[in-house]
Every structure is written in C-alpha cells, then in structure tokens.
Amino acid sequence: MTHPDGAPAGTTVLVVDDHPMVRAGLKGLLDNTADLIVVGEAASGEDAVLVAAAEHPDVILMDLSMPGIDGVEATRRIVDADPEATVVVLTSFHDHDRVRAAVTAGAVGYLLKDSQPGDLLTAVRAAAAGHAPLDPRVTRALLPRSSPADEPAAPVLSPRERDVLDQLVKGLSNRQIARALGISERTVKVHLGHVFRNLGVNDRTSAALWARDHQY
C-alpha cells in the first residue's frame, strides 16, 4: 500500500514478543523482503496495544506468553479498539488453551514459532489479503478427539451451505461471501446457522477447523 506520508509501499507489520532476540530475528526476516515493512515492535501486551493504536499496522504478529498483559488480552484490547485489526498469533505447540482464547479474542490466525521462514512470510501476506493463516499442526490439536466408535456420520449440507462453508474456510467475511456467491448477507447468516448446527460447532473458527480436518 502507498502511505500518504510518503513511506515506502508495502504491508506494515507490528512484531510483539518479550524476547529481544525473537523480535530481532522476525524484524530481520520481514525487513529483508520488498513488500513487508516492520513499523513497530513491542515487548509486552501493554506496549502492543499502544503501538497498534499509534501505527495501525496491516498485520500484528502476537506472542501469547508475556508477563503482565499477555497476548490474549492484548489481542482483545486491540480488536475492541479497531475491529479491522489483523492479529496473527505466534505460539508454541503446547499452548492450545491460549490459542483458543486468542481466536475468541479476535485473532485471525496462528502460526507455530518453529515455522519455516517462507511459511511465516506467506502467512503474513495471506493475513494482509484478508485470509486466515492456520498452522495445520495446531489446527489438528485443537479439534476434539473421539474414538472411531464415537465418530458421528458425516453431516449433510446442502450445495449452497457447502459453498458458504468453502468461502468461510478461505477466511472471507459474511459480506465477502455474499458478494462472491451473489446472495444477501442475511442469507449468508442463515446458511451459516444451519452449517454450525449440522457440524455441531458454535462459531466460524470451529467450522473452518472442522472442514479443514475432515477435508470437507
């Protein structure tokens, strides 16, 4: 993007982590690209909220485990102040409860800290484009486990409900889904209600996780 103050065009990123070496590594990786620009760093949740409000970055890479205000609460405050904020969580594999909480707080995606550099760059670009980057290793771990004997029959969705679910998995909003399918936002909401009930989930993220895990 082109900024009115004459700053270089590109996707702006805020890096949040309480470890200086981690922040330095992420900043170096991001700044070594032509299209990604680090416009701020924060070592705490408190600082993240302040820098996000001042810089309005396109994407916020958010650590979860920090002293004081952690990444979950920082995400909640940032999204409450700016519903258009795009937060991508950076987490370790064992942090499932915090990942769930961060998604509930408004994070659009999550990545593991041991992701390949190229995968992280791709995820930042995808988040900036309005998609929801989800590391499949975390996605599988977040899904409820059941034994084969307890596995329910595949839910039956209408062709239109499947179309809506496909668009949801791509990370599109209700408005974007309506535009893509040529239907009203109200109709999208009705279809999503049916999808949630048929899948036995309560929200968009859980529906997307279910669809990806079951290759539906």
ABEGO torsion letter per residue (X at the ends): XBBAAGBBBEBBBBBBBABAAAAAAAAAAAAABAABBBABBBABAAAAAAAAAAAGBABBBBBABBBEBBAAAAAAAAAAABAABBBBBBBBAAAAAAAAAAAAAGBABBBBAABBAAAAAAAAAAAAAGBBBBBAAAAAAABBBBBAAABBBBBBBBAAAAAAAAAAAAGBBAAAAAAAAGBBAAAAAAAAAAAAAAAGBABAAAAAAAAAAAGX
